[in-house]
Amino acid sequence: MLGYYARELKLFSMETAIHKMTGRVAEVFGIADRGTIRPGAFADLVLFDPATVKDAADFDHPTRPSIGILETWVNGQSAYVNGAGATAARAGRLVTRGRG
């Protein structure tokens, strides 16, 4: 989405692409406190390089990590660091509609 549709094809801005993958999804599925950066929301963040971010997975290598993702945080805890892979943190929690 970010590398191909936003950066290469310029179908929409990087900001619009990010919203489509975060805030819009949370809104459609009724997931409260996700998909936005604001006080009280869960700190789920991705630090990426907009000039290089792109998917690297394909049918033969479906678990290959994306290029240009520098670090991710789930609930404020570092979950992935480029070059080192997944961290030991397990900060995610299952969120289902209508249940906390």
C-alpha positions as CSV (number, residue, x, y, z in Angstrom):
1,M,0.0,0.0,0.0
2,L,2.6,2.6,1.1
3,G,5.4,1.7,-1.4
4,Y,3.4,0.8,-4.4
5,Y,0.1,2.6,-4.3
6,A,1.1,5.8,-2.5
7,R,4.8,6.3,-3.4
8,E,5.1,4.7,-6.8
9,L,1.7,5.0,-8.4
10,K,0.8,8.2,-6.5
11,L,-2.9,7.1,-6.3
12,F,-3.1,8.9,-2.9
13,S,-0.9,10.6,-0.4
14,M,1.2,8.7,2.2
15,E,-1.1,10.2,4.9
16,T,-4.2,8.9,3.2
17,A,-2.6,5.5,2.8
18,I,-1.7,5.4,6.5
19,H,-5.3,6.4,7.5
20,K,-6.8,3.7,5.2
21,M,-4.6,1.1,7.0
22,T,-5.1,2.4,10.6
23,G,-7.8,4.8,11.7
24,R,-10.3,3.9,8.9
25,V,-10.0,0.1,9.6
26,A,-10.5,0.7,13.4
27,E,-13.5,2.9,12.6
28,V,-15.1,0.4,10.3
29,F,-14.6,-2.5,12.7
30,G,-15.6,-0.5,15.8
31,I,-12.3,-0.9,17.5
32,A,-12.0,1.8,20.1
33,D,-8.7,3.5,21.0
34,R,-6.8,2.1,18.0
35,G,-5.7,3.6,14.8
36,T,-5.1,7.1,16.0
37,I,-2.3,8.9,17.9
38,R,-3.9,10.7,20.8
39,P,-3.9,10.7,24.6
40,G,-5.7,7.6,26.0
41,A,-5.3,5.6,22.8
42,F,-3.1,2.5,22.6
43,A,0.4,3.3,21.4
44,D,0.6,1.1,18.3
45,L,3.2,2.8,16.1
46,V,5.4,2.0,13.1
47,L,8.5,3.9,12.3
48,F,9.2,3.6,8.6
49,D,11.2,5.3,5.8
50,P,8.7,6.6,3.3
51,A,11.4,6.6,0.6
52,T,12.1,2.8,0.9
53,V,9.1,1.1,2.5
54,K,7.7,-1.7,0.5
55,D,6.5,-5.3,0.9
56,A,9.0,-8.0,0.3
57,A,6.8,-11.1,0.8
58,D,5.6,-13.2,-2.1
59,F,3.9,-16.5,-2.5
60,D,7.2,-18.4,-2.1
61,H,8.3,-16.3,0.9
62,P,5.1,-15.2,2.7
63,T,6.8,-14.3,6.0
64,R,9.5,-12.1,4.6
65,P,9.5,-8.8,6.4
66,S,8.8,-5.5,4.7
67,I,11.7,-3.3,3.6
68,G,11.9,0.1,5.2
69,I,10.2,-0.7,8.5
70,L,12.6,0.5,11.2
71,E,10.7,-0.3,14.4
72,T,7.2,-1.1,15.6
73,W,5.6,-0.6,19.0
74,V,2.5,-2.5,20.3
75,N,0.8,-0.9,23.3
76,G,3.9,1.2,23.7
77,Q,6.4,-1.7,23.8
78,S,8.9,-2.3,21.1
79,A,7.8,-5.4,19.1
80,Y,10.1,-5.3,16.1
81,V,13.5,-3.7,15.4
82,N,14.9,-3.7,11.8
83,G,17.9,-6.0,11.7
84,A,17.1,-7.8,14.9
85,G,13.6,-8.9,14.1
86,A,10.8,-9.5,16.7
87,T,11.5,-8.6,20.2
88,A,10.6,-10.7,23.3
89,A,7.7,-8.2,24.2
90,R,4.3,-9.7,23.9
91,A,2.2,-6.5,24.4
92,G,-0.7,-7.2,22.1
93,R,-4.1,-8.1,23.3
94,L,-7.1,-9.7,21.6
95,V,-9.8,-7.2,20.9
96,T,-13.2,-8.4,19.8
97,R,-16.3,-6.4,18.9
98,G,-18.4,-5.7,22.0
99,R,-15.8,-7.1,24.4
100,G,-12.7,-5.5,25.9
